[in-house]
């Protein structure tokens, strides 16, 4: 067998492999479309796929050794029933996977430091000032103060336990180029210019503020909590 015939056989083999891969991709796409159609026929919307860390996905699949977070022991104890999305935990979600109530990677700091600190200072002021007979403040001031404390804690919950603006994964090259988006290798997705990746949360966000991503639905709560 000559060198030319050998090279021709290798080219033919590579062509057959490429054709088989194309056929498999088409069949897989058709299967995915059938699954999506079946979900829509059953009234179940397709679940959203968020732009989470590719490394985190490989850790979940057991392909590489996981990097344990700072609060790994506490997360393992208190977040067993939660659905993880990167470094965040979803406690309640819609049928399509969009979070309703979720917690960030440092939820323990908010629960065991921030909330007790706010309640402790508010309780001290309430007991030693508002309930002090020597100062003799009007009762309506006490009611207003209690309402403000409740609104503050509610705003803290609405800011820290709602969707901060998780970005869905986008692999469509044509749409990414058409929208002027950039490819992010960390999450395996195209992203707009204003989107940012958080190494603590291990997911990309579509909105960014000075300190942390703030979704437009939580902006008023964040402004009140800041004030």
N, C-alpha and C positions, 0 to 999 in steps of 0.2 A: 504494500500500500504506500503510495507516494505521500509526500508532505502536503501537497495541494489537496488530495482527497481527505486526508486527516483533518485539515483546517476546515474544509467544507462540512464535514460531519459535525465538528464542534459548533460551527455557526448554526447548522440545522437544529442541533440539540438545544442551543440557547434560544433559538426562535420558538421551539416547541414549549420550552419552560416559560417564556414570556407569555405565550398564548394561553397556557394553562393558568398562569397567575391572573391574567385578565379575565378569563372565564370564571375563576374562583371569586375574584373581586365582584364581578357582575352578579354572580349567584348570591354572594353574601349581601350585596346591596339590595337585591330583590327580596331576600329573606328579611332584612331589616325593614324594608318598605311594607312587606306583608305583615310583620309584627306591629308596625305603627298603624297600618290600616286596621288590624284586628283590635288594637287598643282603642282607636277612634270608633270602631263599630260597637265595641262594648261600652262606650261612653267614658273610657279611661284615657285622659290625655297623656301624651308621651312625657316621660320624666325628663327633667332638665339636667343637663350635664354641665357642671360648673368647672371653671378653669382652676383646678387645684394643682398642687405640685406634682410633677411627674415622678419625682423621687418618692414622695409620700405614697403614690399609687403603687409603686414597685415595692415599697415596704409593706403595704397592706397585702400585696400578692405573695409575699414571702420570697421575692427575688433577691433582695438585699437585706442586710441587717438594719433594723430600725434605729433611728436616733431618738432616744427617749426625751420627752419634753421635761421642763422644770418641775411640773406638778404631776408627774406620771403616776405616782402612788395614789394621790388624791383623785385623779381622773379615773383610774381603774376602779376605785372604790365607789365613787358617786355618779359616774357617767356610763354605767354598764348598759342602761336602757336607751341611751341617746344614740343618734345616728351621726357618726363623725363626717365632717366635710373639711379635709385638711386638718388644721389644728383646732377647729371649732366643733361645737356639739349642738345638734338640732334636737330639741325636745318635742316640738310639734311642727308638722308640716302639712302642706296641701297635697292632694293626690298626685300632682305633677312633680313633687319633690321640692317646691319652693318653701323655704323655712318661714314659719309663723313666729315661733319662740325658739331662740337659740342663745348659746353662751359662747364667749370668746375663750381663747387659750388661758387667760389669766382671770377666769371667773372667780376663782377662790379668793383672790385679792379683793375683788369687789364685794364678795359676800362676807368675808371675815375681817375686813379692814375698813373699806369705805362705808358700807351700810352701818356697822356698829359705831363708827366715828360720828356719822351724821346723827344717828339716833341718840348717842350719848350726849353730845353737845346740846342738841335740841332738848333733851330731857333735863339736863342741868339748868338750862336757861328757864325752862318751863317751871321747874320746882322752886328754884331760888329767887326768881324774879316775878313771874306771873302769879304764882300762888303765895307770894309773900304778903302777909297782911299789913306789914309796916309800909310797903310801897303803895298799896291800895290802888292798883290799876283797874280800869273798867273791865267788865266781863266780856264785852264785845271784842276787846283786843286779844283776849285769850282764844276766842273762837277763830279769829282771823289767823292767829299764829298757828293753830292746829291745822287749819286748812292749807296754809303755806307749807307746813311740814309734809302733809299728805301729798300735795302736788309735787313737791320736790322729790319725794321717794318714787312717786309714779313716773316722773320724768326720767329719773335715774334708771328705772326698769325699762322704760320705752326706748332709751338710748342704748343700753347695754345688752338687751335681750331681744332685739329685733334685727331683721335682715339689714346689715350695713351696706348693702349694694353689691352682692356677689355677682361677678361677671360670668356669663355662660361661655362655655368653650366654643370657639369658632375655628374650624379647620379649613373652611372654604377659601382657597387661594384667590379665586376670582373676586369674591366679595371683599376679602381683606385688602386687595389692591385697589378695588373700586372705592372703598371707603377711606383709603389712605391709612390703614392700620399697620401696626408693626408686629412682627413675629416674636413671640416670647418663648424662648426655649425652656424656661423653668416650668411652664404650665402646658406647653405644647399647644398653643393657641395664638391666634391673631388678637391684638388688643388695640383700642383707640389710644391716642396720645395721652389722654388724661387718666387712663387706668394705671394702677400701680399694684405691684406684687408685695405682699406682706410676708416676711420670713417667719414671723410668729404664728400667724394664722394659716400660712401655707396655701394661700389662695389669692387670686387677683380680684381687685375691687374696681368698680366703674366710677366711683366718686372719691375725691380726696379732699381732706381739710388740713389744717395746720398740724394737728396732733394725730388724727386717725381718720380713716374713711368715714364719711357721714352721708348716709343715703338721704335723698330729698324728703322722704316720708318722715324722717326722724329729725329734721333740721330744726323745727320749732322747739321740740323737746330739748335739743342740745343747747339752743340759745338760752332758754329759760334756766336750764341747769347751770350754764356758765355764769349767768347773772346772779 
